Amino acid sequence: MSHVMNTYARQPVAFVRGEGVWLWDEAGKKYLDALAGIAVNTLGYNHPRLTRALTDRIATGVLHTSNLWRIPAQEAAADRIAEITGLDEVFFCNSGLEANEAAIKVARKYGHERGIAEPAIIVMEKAFHGRSLATLSATGSRKVQAGFEPLVSGFVRVPLNDLDAVRQVAEHNRNIAAVMVEPIQGEGGIIVSRLEYLRGLKEICERHQWLFISDEVQCGLGRTGKWFVYQHAGFLPDVVPLAKGLGSGVPVGACVVGGRAKGVFKPGNHGSTFGGNPLAMTAVAATIDTIKEEGLLANAARVGELIRAGLESRKDAGIAEIRGMGLMIGVELARPCGELVRQALDAGLVINVTADNVIRMLPPLVMNEAEARELLRRLDPLLEAFLEKRAAA
Ligand SMILES: Cc1ncc(COP(=O)(O)O)c(C=O)c1O
C-alpha cells in the first residue's frame, strides 16, 4: 500500500523518460504526449536549452537564497515577464493557486484603498482558480467546494460571456473591486470567452475603476499563439496570475500587475519563502527565451490549427463541439468519455478528459506538424470506436 495520500484518481502508468513530445513508461513503452503535464511542459521533455540552464544553475551550488536578499535571476525573469505581458511588477510564488491568492489580495487591498470596507470580486461560473480556501471559493464548481465550507466571502458569481449579468451587478453592488476571469476556462472544459466579451468586460472595469484580473495560469504563456489571451482581445489587464507553463516543469507561479494594480502591494504585504528562487527563475528565463528563439507562438497557432482542422473533418453527430485556440483544444462529446483516457494510453497517446465529456489536449508548444498528424492518427480510431458504441447503443 502506498503512503501517498489518496487525493487523485491516478492511471496505473509512470513516465520515467522524455524527449521532445515523447514519453516512455517503466516498461519502455513510448507515448505521444498531448497534455504536457496539464499545460506545464511548455518545451516538452529534455529540451537542451532548459536542461543546460538548469544544470549550470545547479553547478553554482545556490538553488535558494531567500527574499531577504537581492536575487539577480529573479530580476532578470521579472524583466522578461514585464516585457511579454506589457505590465510592470511581478510577485513570484510557486503555483497557480498562489498566483491567484496574490491577485485576490491585491484586489482586496485595492478595494480598501478606494474606501470599500468589504471589497468583492466578480467571478465566473465554471471557472477554476485553485484549491486554497480563497481560490476554491472563487472557483465555480460545487465539486471543488463541497465539504470545505464555510467558503471565503467576497465573490459574486455570474455566467461567462454575459455582459448584462456583469452590468446588473455593477448597478446593485457598490463593493465590487475587481473582475476575475479565466479567458479560456481549462478545467471547465475549454470554454472560450468571446473576444468582444473580454473587451466589453474591460470597458465596464474602466467605467467603474475595477481591476481586470486575467487568470492565464492554464491558457497563458504562448499556448494560444500569442503570449496571453488578452493580447488577442487587444487590451491590458491590471493583474495576470501565471504558473503551469512558466517554468516548463519547475514549479513556479507569478502574479503580474500593472495599470491600477501597480504599487498596491508594499513591503510586508505579501511574501513566499520559496517564491522566485534562483532555480525556478532560471527555468522561467530559459522558457521565455526559448519560446522566442524557436518561434513557438507561431508554432502553437499553426500546429493547433492543424489539429483542430483534422478534428473538424471528422465531425460527427456524437461530437457536440470542437473548441479552443492554438494548442489548447477541447472536443466536447455528447456523453461522458472518461474511458478514453485509458484507451488512449493503451494506444500510446496521453490526453485528458475534463468536465466529464470534454477531451482536453494541451500539448507541449514544441509539437511539430508531423507529430500533430500522428496525434490525430492515434486519436481517430478511439473516437470512431467511442462514437460507434453510441450508435450501437
Ligand atoms: C486557470 C487556473 N488557475 C489556477 C489553477 C491552479 O493552479 P495550481 O494547481 O498550480 O495551484 C489552475 C490549475 O489547473 C488553472 O487551470
Ligand as a Chemical Component Dictionary entry (heavy atoms), coordinates in Angstrom:
data_LIG
# 
_chem_comp.id                   LIG 
_chem_comp.type                 NON-POLYMER 
_chem_comp.pdbx_formal_charge   0 
_chem_comp.three_letter_code    LIG 
# 
loop_
_chem_comp_atom.comp_id 
_chem_comp_atom.atom_id 
_chem_comp_atom.alt_atom_id 
_chem_comp_atom.type_symbol 
_chem_comp_atom.charge 
_chem_comp_atom.model_Cartn_x 
_chem_comp_atom.model_Cartn_y 
_chem_comp_atom.model_Cartn_z 
_chem_comp_atom.pdbx_ordinal 
LIG C1 C1 C 0 -6.852 28.680 -14.681 1  
LIG C2 C2 C 0 -6.224 28.048 -13.489 2  
LIG N1 N1 N 0 -5.989 28.788 -12.405 3  
LIG C3 C3 C 0 -5.401 28.262 -11.316 4  
LIG C4 C4 C 0 -5.049 26.932 -11.254 5  
LIG C5 C5 C 0 -4.408 26.381 -10.011 6  
LIG O1 O1 O 0 -3.078 26.092 -10.245 7  
LIG P1 P1 P 0 -2.255 25.137 -9.263  8  
LIG O2 O2 O 0 -2.769 23.757 -9.445  9  
LIG O3 O3 O 0 -0.823 25.298 -9.712  10 
LIG O4 O4 O 0 -2.467 25.650 -7.890  11 
LIG C6 C6 C 0 -5.282 26.119 -12.365 12 
LIG C7 C7 C 0 -4.932 24.677 -12.318 13 
LIG O5 O5 O 0 -5.450 23.876 -13.054 14 
LIG C8 C8 C 0 -5.889 26.689 -13.504 15 
LIG O6 O6 O 0 -6.131 25.954 -14.591 16 
# 
loop_
_chem_comp_bond.comp_id 
_chem_comp_bond.atom_id_1 
_chem_comp_bond.atom_id_2 
_chem_comp_bond.value_order 
_chem_comp_bond.pdbx_ordinal 
LIG C1 C2 SING 1  
LIG C2 N1 SING 2  
LIG C2 C8 DOUB 3  
LIG N1 C3 DOUB 4  
LIG C3 C4 SING 5  
LIG C4 C5 SING 6  
LIG C4 C6 DOUB 7  
LIG C5 O1 SING 8  
LIG O1 P1 SING 9  
LIG P1 O2 DOUB 10 
LIG P1 O3 SING 11 
LIG P1 O4 SING 12 
LIG C6 C7 SING 13 
LIG C6 C8 SING 14 
LIG C7 O5 DOUB 15 
LIG C8 O6 SING 16 
# 
